[in-house]
């Protein structure tokens, strides 16, 4: 699985010539409500297996959590289930807040 840094993801999202990835936020609803990247889709870890059919197995997907551990597990699960273009946001939303969006709420 690919690891993508917060800065590299920000550059990817800003690049109009490149299709944006699905931002799959796997945290709990209260975490997502506290802070999230615009355009992210919330599917908590506990619901991933039930919702796997909601996603295109060929689409670029970046998995996001608080620090990167839960999202890495989900990314590995997706790869094991035939998803071909999956990445994990290294350092999670915490790294995004520190490196990309310093006004984002942190917890």
N, C-alpha and C positions, 0 to 999 in steps of 0.2 A: 504494500500500500504506500502511496505517496504521502509525504508530510509536506504541508504548506505552511509557511510562516504568515503571521498577521500582515506584515508589510507586503508580501507577495500576493496574498489574497486581495488586499486593498488595490494593488496595481491591476490584478486580473479583473476585478469588478469595475475599475475605472476605464478599462480598455474596450472601447466601443467596437473594435474590430474582432473581438474575441467573444464568443457566446458565454454568458454568465453561467456559473454552475448553480445547481440546486444547493442551497444552504440548509442543510438538515441539522437543526438544533435538537439535540437529544436530552436536554436538561428537563427538569420539572417545570410545570407552568409558572410557579412562583418565581423561579429563577429567570425564566423568559420574560415575565412581566417586569422584573427588576431592570433588565437590560438585554438587548439583543441587536444583532446586525439587521438593518433594514432589508426586508425581503426574505428573511429566514422563515423556514417552515418548522413548526414545533411538532415533534413526535417524540415523546419521552421514551427512554430506553425500554421501559416495560411494555410499550406498545409496538415496538419495531417489528417483531415477527408477525403481528396481526395486520400491520399496515404496509408490509414490504411490497405488496402488489400495487400500491399507489404510485410507485416510482418506476421510471424507465431504466431498465438495466444497462442501457447504453449511454445514458446521460452522465455528464460530469456532476459528481456529488461531492461536496465538502461537508464532512461531519464536524459538528461543533458541540462542545460542552464547556464546563467551567475552566478546567485546566488541561484537558486533552486526553484523560484516561478513559472515560466512558465513551467518548466519540471514537477513540482508537478501537475499542471493542466492537462498536457498531460498524465501523468501516471494515474490520476484519470479517464480521458476520455477513455484510453485504457482498464482499468479495467471494466468500465461500458459497454464496447463493447466486453466483453468476453475474454480479455487477462488475463491469469492466473498467470503469473510470472513477475510482473512489479515492478521496484524500482525507486526511485528518488535519484539522487546524491545530498546529503545534502550540501548546500553551493555552489553547481555548480562548474563550471570551475575555479572560483575564489579560492575556497577551494583547488581544485586540484593543482593549481599553488602555493599556499602557503604551502601546506602540502606534496606534492608529487614531483612536478617538478618546483623547484624555478627558473629555467632559462626560463620557459615558459613566453611568453609575457603576460602582463596584460593590462586591459583597464577599 
